[in-house]
Amino acid sequence: MNRKSEHNNNSISGLSAEHFITNDDSLASLLLNHGIQVRDFILLSFLSDQGPMTAVRLARVVGIEPSLILEGIKRLTAANLLIREPSATDDILDSVARLTTRGEKIASRISEQIENPG
């Protein structure tokens, strides 16, 4: 469950938090340059670090209400950064969120920019 990101040896969420603290609001501009709202970045980073997971599990891991997770999943899906695979029960909260190829590439680019600023 503590799978390291395929993009680097460190956690993208940990690196980005460190980068944000060090460089003030530069992470916000970096995300906006990639078309990601800051509020959805945590979802992208957890999916990049941990791999696909259900909306319910993502809500538990991140500590955000499931309804807010679903809103974020919808925004990231509309941006073609992730896909939602329906569950066998048709319960939207049991659907699996997975990064798209574009989502993986952008997560990798953000991670590289955080590790090698400027």
N, C-alpha and C positions, 0 to 999 in steps of 0.2 A: 504494500500500500504506500510506502514511502518511496515510490519510484522516482529516481532522478530524472530531470528533463533530458530528452534525447538531444537537446540543443547544446547543453553544456554540463559541467559537473556540479553546478550549483543550482539552487532553486531560483526560478525566475521571479517568484514573488518575494523571496528574501533579498535577492539582488536589487530588485526594483525598489523595495522599501528602503534599503541602504542608500541607493542612488538618490531617491527622493529626499531623504533626510540630509544627505550631503550637498545636494545641488538645488535645494529649495523646490521650486515648482517646475523644474525642467522636465520631469517625467510627464507632467500633464501635457506640455507642448509636444513631447515625443509621441505620446499616445494619440493626440489630436492629429498629428501629421500622418498617422496610419489609419485615421478614421475611427478610432476607438474612444468611446466616452470613458472618462476616468472611472465612473461607477461600475462599468462592465469589465474593467481590466482585471479585477480580482477573479472573475469567472474564467476569463481567458487564461490567466496565469495558473490557476488551479488545474484546469483541464490540460494545459501544457505540461505541468509537473506530474500530475497524477494519472492522466489518461482519461478515457471516456468514463462517465459515471451518470447515474440517474439524477434527475432533478432533485429528488428527495435527498439523496446522499450528498449532492453538491450543497444543498441548503444546510444540511447538518454540519458539513465540513467547514463551510464558510461562516456559518452562524447568522444567516440571513433568512427571513421568512420565505417559505416556498413561493408565495405569490410574487415576491420581488425577484426571486431567481427566475421564474418563468418569464417575467418582463424582460430581464436581461438576456435570457436565451432567445427570446423573440427578436430583440434588437440585434444580437450577434448573428442570428440566422439570416435576418434581412440584409446584413452587411456581408453575407457569404463567408463568415468566419467560423461558423459551426453548423452542424446539422443535428436535428433531433430525430432519433430513430424511435418510432412508436413501440410501445410495449405490447405484450400479448394480451394484457388486460384492457387495453385502450385507455388506461389512466394516464393522463398527461404527466403526472408527477413521477410515474414509473418509467417514462421515456428516457432513453439514454442520450446524453449530449456528447458530441464528439467533434473535435476540431476538423475543419475541412483542410484541404491542402493549402489553400490561401491562408487560413487561420494558423496553420503550423509555420508557414513561411514568415508571416508577420510576427508571430511569437519569437521565432528565431532571430529575425532582424532586430526586434526590440531588445532581446537579450544581448545580442552582439553590441548594440549601441550603448546599452547600460554598462557592459563590461569594458568597452573601448570608446568612451566619450570623445567627441571632437574629431 
